[in-house]
Amino acid sequence: MRSVILAAALGLASTTAAFAEDFKFASFFAPTHPYVEGAFEPFAKAVEEKSGGDLSVTIYNGGELGPGPAEQYSRVLDGVAELAVSLPGYTASTFPLTLTAELPGVLDTETGTADIWNNIELFQPEYRRAILVSLWSSAPNQLYTRDKAVRSPADIKGLKIRVPSRNTGLLVEAWGATPVSMPVSEIYNAMQTGVIDGAMIDTTATRAFRLGEVATYLTIGMDTTNSPFFILANRDAFGSLSDDQQAALLEAGKEASVKANEVQLAVAAGGVEAFAEMDGHEVIELSAEEAAAFNELAAPVVESVVAETGGDAQAIVDALSK
């Protein structure tokens, strides 16, 4: 009788283990990046708790599953990782509707992520090949420059400026500079060696990517882009989960959107302060008149991108900018 009970217990344990899943989470961020402790680790913990331990998430930081921010989308599609974090701007042609949210003046910095989720159905058509788990807006991209103070479009004319997306490239081009597409991991060396004259990126980069070491000026105050981030899941892997596991993952992902946005806004504010405190550095906060010169050049970019994108682009802009 004891052997029958033991066999039954072992069979139950085996069945339970069979239903337990572990999803690999690919992240190009260094383990020390604020997102890891502030958003990604809480996300993994929330998935396990909400699924009752049936689904876990193991985070692989620093490109451990393969380097390159732009390549993370492919790693999800190919099943190298069940989950990955990246920026839709790195694969802009795939996510034109999502990227209308990054255009100057569309999102409010403080409420942008909530506004996105209140209108998430407008973005879903772009996520046919992968599952959208998390999506959040970022702090505004600001202008770091190596040697030249920028207070007007005339100052930026002809400079080579790194941009995180096509839309930011169009904006920089409208200001009179030359946009250079480049992953965030390459900015430091490119600016240090003079390959680029500056970079558009949010001000978490002062510390997170050490741009305070290679830039002398930081210009803020004009209407500019932000760079949305997302966490995606492999569609087949997601489909293999139970309904409860899927719900746990999606609920945790939405919560992670809020946490990641909060982390970034806090760190970005600290990045401006840290830059200002560095010897020989200057934060240039444009006056309303100075900012207007940039903003007038930005307005046609928004109009042309929305028109070119078509579909629900105008509906997204209208919904997010109310």
N, C-alpha and C positions, 0 to 999 in steps of 0.2 A: 504493500500500500504506500509505504514511504517513497519507493522508487517512482510510483505513478505520480504522486504529488510533486516530487522533485522535477520530474520530466515536464509536468504541466507548467511549473514555475519557470523552468528554463525556456520553455516554448513561449510563454508570455513575455519574458524579458527579451527574447529574440525578436518577437513581433514588435514590441515597443521600440527597440533599437532600429528596426527596419524603417520605421516611420520618422525617426529623427533625421534631420537634414542639417548640413552645415554649408553655408554660402560663403565663398571667397569674395572679399571686398577689395578691389584694386584701387589704390590711391597713389597718385604721384607726389603727394605732399610728404615732406619730411616728418618723421615721428614727433618732432618738436613743434610743428605748426599748430597754432591755436585751434584750428578746425578739428584736429584729432581728439584732443581731450574735451573740447567744448561741444562737439556735435557728433563725430563719428563713433567714439566709444559709447556715449549715451544711446546712440541709435542701435548699436549692436546689443547693448544691455536691454533696451526696450523690446527689440524683436524677440529675444529669448524669453523675457517676462510675459509678453503678450501672447506668445505661442505656447506658454506652459512648458517651455524647454524643448518643444518639438522642432524648433528651428533656431539655429545659432548662426552668428556672423563672425568670421575671422578676418580681421583687417590686415592687409599687407601694405605697409607704408613705403614711401620712398621709391616707388616704381619697382618693388620687389618682384612683381609678376610681369614686368616688362616696362621699360622706361618710356617717357614721353607723354605729356598731357594730352596731346592731340590723338594719340593712339588708343586711349582708354575706351573710346566708343567701339572701336573694332574688337577690342578684347572681350567686351560684353557680347557683341554679335557672334563672335567665334567661339564663345563658351570657355575662353581661357579663365575668365572670372564670371561668377554669377552676378556680381554687382560691381559697379565702378563709378567713380566720381570724375566729372570733367566739366568743361564749359561748352555749351552749344556753339559758341563763337568759333571754336576750333574746327567744327564741321558745319560751317555756316550754310552751305547749300542744302543741307538736310533739315535745318531748323529755321527757316526764314520767318515763320510766324512767331516762334519763341523769341527771336531776336528783335522783333518790333518792340518788345518790352525794354530793350536796352537803349532805345533812341533818346536823345536829349529831350528833357521836359515831359516824358511820358509817365515815369514812375516817381512817386514821392519816396525819398530815401527811407523815411521812418515806417511807412505803411506799405511799401512795395510788395513784400512777400505775401502779406495778407490779401492785398488786392489781386495778386496773381492767383492765389488759391480760391478766391471768391469767383474767379472767372476761368477756372482750370479747364472747363469743357472746351473753351476756345482753342486751347493748345493741343488737346489730345490727338487730333488727326495726324500730327507729325510723329506720333509715337506708335507706329505700326510694327516696326522691326524690333523694338525693345520696349520694356515696360517702364513708364515714368514712375519712379518711386518718390523722388524728392526734387523740388525746384525752388530756388530762392534768388531774390535779387541781391545785389552787392552794394557796397558803398560806391560812390561815383568814382569813375576813373579820373585821376588828376594828372597834371603834367610835371614830371620830373625832368630836369635838364642838367646836363653835365657842366657846361661852361657858361651858358648864356641865359641871362634873366629875361623872362618872357612876360611882358605886360600888355602887349598888343599883337594883333595878327602880323604886323610888320616885323616884330621881333622873331616870330616863329618861321617866317617865310624862308623856304629853302632848307630847313633843318630836316634831318632824317629821324623820324619818330617811330618807335615801336608801337604797334597797335595790337590789341587782343582779338579783334574781329574785323570783318569786312566793313560793317557799319561805322566802327570807330575810324577805320581807314578813310572812309568817305568824309567823315567829319574833319579829320586832320588835313586831308587834301583841300577841303573847302577853306580851311584857315591859311593855306598856302604852303604847308609843309609836305614832305614826302613820307608816306606811310610805309613801314617795314613790318611785315608779318613775322612774328617770332614767339615761340613758347616762353612762358614766364621763366623757365629754368635757364634760359640763355641770355636774359637781359643784363645781368651783372657783368659778365665778361664782355659783352658787346658794347656796353657803355664805358666800361673801364678802358677798353682798347680803342675807343673812338669809332667803332663800326657804326654806332648810332649816336645821335646827339641828345636823345631823350627818350622817354617812354611814357605812354599812357597806361596807368594802372592805378588801382585803388591804393590808399595810403597805408594799408597793412604792410605794403612792400618795404616801407622804411626799415622795419626790423625783420619781418619774415623772409624777405629776399635780399636784405642788407643793402638796399638802394641808397640809404643814407651815406654809405661809404663811397659811392661812385657818382652821386649827383650833388650839385651845389645849390640848385634852386628847385623850389616846388611851387607851382602856380595853381591856385584854386579860386573858385568863385564864378566861373562861367558855366553855362549849361553844357553838360557833357554826357557821355554814355555811362552806363554801368555794365557789368559783365555778369549775367546770370550764370549760376552753377546748377548742375543737376546730378542726381544719383539715378542710374538706370539699372534695370535687371534684365538678364537674358530671358527672352520670351519662353523658350522651351523649359528652362529651369523653373521659372515662375509657374508655368502651366502644370508642372509635375507636383506642385504643392497642393495640400488640401485647401478647402475654402477658408478654414480658420487660419492656416498658416499664411495664405495670401493676404487676408485681412490684417493680420498682425504686422506683416512687412509693410503694407501700405500705410497703416496707421502710424507706425514708428517713423516711416519716411516723411510723412507730413509734419510730425513733431520735430524731426531733424531739420526740416526747412526753416522753422522758426528759430531753433537753437543756433543754426549756422549763421543765419542773418544777424542775430543778436551779437554773436561772437565777433563777426566781421565789423559791424558798425562800431563796437567798443574798441576793437584793436585799431581800426582805421583812425578813429579820433586820437588815440594814443600815438599813432604814427605821425600825425601832423605835429603834435606837441614834441615828440622826440626829435623830429627833424629840426624844428625851430631851436632846440636846445644845443644842437651840434655846432661846434666852433666853425666859423666861416660859412655857415649855411643860412639861407634866407627863405622863409615862407612868404610868397607874394600873394596876398589876398586882394583880388581885383575889386576896385570900386564898382558901383552900379554902372557908371558910364563906361569904364574899361571892359566890364563883362559884356555890355550890350554890343560892343564891336564884334566880339566872338559869336554872340547869340544870333545876330543878324545873318551871319554867314552859315549858321547851323540850321536855321529854319528851312531852307530849301532842301537840305539833305533829308530831313524827316519826311517832307512831302514826297520827294522822289522815291524814297525807299518804300513807303506805304503804297504808293501807286504801282511800283514795280512788283511788289510782293503780291498784291491783289488778295483774293479770297477774303478771309476774315481779318486782314491786317488793320483796316480802318476800324472795324468793330472792337478789336483789341485795344487800339490806341484810345478810342473813345471811352471804353470801359475802365481802363487803367488811369486815365488822366482826369477823371471826374473830381 
